[in-house]
Amino acid sequence: MDVCNHIKEITLLKHPKELVCEECIKTGDDWVHLRTCQTCGATLCCDQSPNQHMTKHYHHTKHPVIISAQPGERWLWCYPHELFVEY
């Protein structure tokens, strides 16, 4: 399977410090699932969540790769290449 350079460049995964959406917690909103940015380590809510903070984070920062922060899930997603990779 071909893997993009964004994913190839990751040598150490950043995992969430806490299992909360850093933005939703500020406003008291709920989230469905959590994702962690592999550039800056921010943990934010997924696209199934009302606020979709992680996708907004990508559009604002252009940080390309996230991992699932959900316990038991082991995958990466590259936004620019729309590439899903399990690890």
C-alpha positions in Angstrom: 0.0 0.0 0.0 1.3 3.4 -0.9 1.6 5.8 2.0 1.9 9.6 1.5 4.9 11.6 2.7 2.8 13.2 5.4 2.3 9.9 7.1 5.8 8.6 6.3 7.3 11.6 8.1 5.7 10.6 11.4 8.2 8.8 13.6 6.5 9.1 17.0 2.8 9.3 17.5 1.3 12.1 19.6 -1.4 10.7 21.9 -4.0 12.8 23.8 -3.2 14.3 27.1 -6.8 14.0 28.1 -9.8 12.4 26.4 -11.7 15.7 25.9 -12.2 18.0 23.0 -10.1 21.0 23.9 -12.6 23.4 22.3 -15.9 21.8 23.2 -14.8 21.7 26.9 -14.5 25.5 26.8 -18.1 25.9 25.8 -19.7 22.9 27.5 -20.5 21.3 24.2 -20.6 17.5 23.6 -18.6 15.5 21.1 -18.9 12.0 19.6 -15.3 10.9 19.0 -11.8 12.5 19.4 -8.9 12.9 17.1 -5.3 14.0 17.9 -3.3 16.2 15.5 0.1 14.7 14.7 1.7 18.1 14.2 0.8 20.0 17.3 -0.9 17.4 19.6 -4.3 19.1 19.8 -7.1 16.7 20.7 -10.4 17.8 19.1 -13.8 16.4 18.1 -14.5 14.5 14.9 -16.8 15.2 11.9 -19.6 13.3 13.5 -19.6 15.8 16.4 -21.7 19.0 16.1 -18.7 21.4 16.0 -16.3 19.3 13.9 -13.3 21.0 15.6 -10.6 18.8 14.1 -11.5 19.5 10.5 -11.7 23.2 11.3 -8.3 22.9 12.9 -7.0 21.3 9.7 -8.5 24.1 7.5 -7.0 26.8 9.7 -3.5 25.3 10.3 -3.0 22.9 7.4 -1.7 20.3 9.8 -2.1 17.2 7.6 -2.3 14.1 9.8 -4.5 13.0 12.7 -4.9 9.8 14.7 -8.0 8.5 16.4 -7.8 9.3 20.1 -10.5 6.7 20.8 -9.3 3.8 23.0 -8.8 0.7 20.9 -8.7 2.5 17.6 -5.4 2.5 15.8 -5.4 4.5 12.6 -4.1 7.7 10.9 -5.9 10.0 8.5 -4.1 12.4 6.0 -6.5 15.3 5.1 -4.7 16.4 1.9 -4.5 12.9 0.5 -7.7 11.6 2.0 -5.7 8.6 3.1 -6.7 6.2 5.9 -4.0 3.9 7.4 -4.4 1.4 10.2 -1.3 0.7 12.4 
